[in-house]
């Protein structure tokens, strides 16, 4: 069990009033708040060590380089990568997936090939594959999702026919940011590998919320963002298996990635430098390392259990509201700590605006899942997404504000 009161004390931002009410922050799927340890890491870096990395021989540059490379090693450990060189710093999940789609896609995809993804992806794990398929002449196919009690679960039986030797790459989300579905990622990787496909996992919603081990998952690439796991914005990671990375050309070129340059051309350093052209985001990378320390000091297995309890409590309490449609897997099914819902006749943006008046931060909209929304027969949902510092009392505040909103709109 998490000591939530103690955890809340670590997050300065949580102790404020919004519109005259204590802040109830339930928009963690969009971005998570930052503990003091992460904020301190940023301040420490800029007050003591700020310098460019990999270039200087002076004290500050060496300290900055050590801290930056130390953060890489820390993050490798956090996801159990075999080698820190398998951790490439990017701006976030979106940039990580684009890097694979551009570099890997350009080198490997050709007409007749199939790229497989799923119907429940965030646009960031959808549009890059549409573009890569278009550019190469490959075909993009989708694993459908189920309805009923398993709503939002992938149709694993359909994989039997979809996973053919023509499939060169299978990209799927670990956790859906709209449905809360937790996909059986290790099984998906195993089945993809059996037909020789490369796997890409979008771990944006999972890496800070549950134990994650890239070797146990058996994936080739895995993408995530620092800001959803208590780290800063503007920093993220692409994990790639070393054997694959060393065969890929960089997506972006410039300083820092070369062994030798002539007026005619250039040769690349190995990973990770090959993929980090220009001055990297040193401070945020270091603070992401601090976020790993923080989450491990709490325990991601404990965070996952806490998230799951809050999601179950939220679903039970929300289901007492008249006319609610809760989206995603039902009680007992694999579901993460987020709950999306909709009410006939009340727009999600109105719900979020009313909730804000009561100090409750929610998200309303299509959550960058437009094709999924259409399949669900919706234009938008309201989403409450939980994290380690949320409490059951905050779910009561959520239900209370929703009751007030429903009374206003429906009577
Ligand atoms: N993949 C998933 C599953 C996500 O939830 C998000 C962001 C991304 C990719 C993109 O991450 P970024 O850091 O590169 O932007 N999801 C959300 C959300 O649900 N609400 O705001 C952002």
Boltz pocket constraint, residues with backbone or C-beta under 6 A from the ligand:
constraints:
  - pocket:
      binder: B
      contacts: [[A, 29], [A, 30], [A, 31], [A, 91], [A, 92], [A, 93], [A, 94], [A, 95], [A, 122], [A, 124], [A, 125], [A, 173], [A, 175], [A, 176], [A, 177], [A, 202], [A, 204], [A, 205], [A, 225], [A, 363], [A, 367]]
      max_distance: 6.0
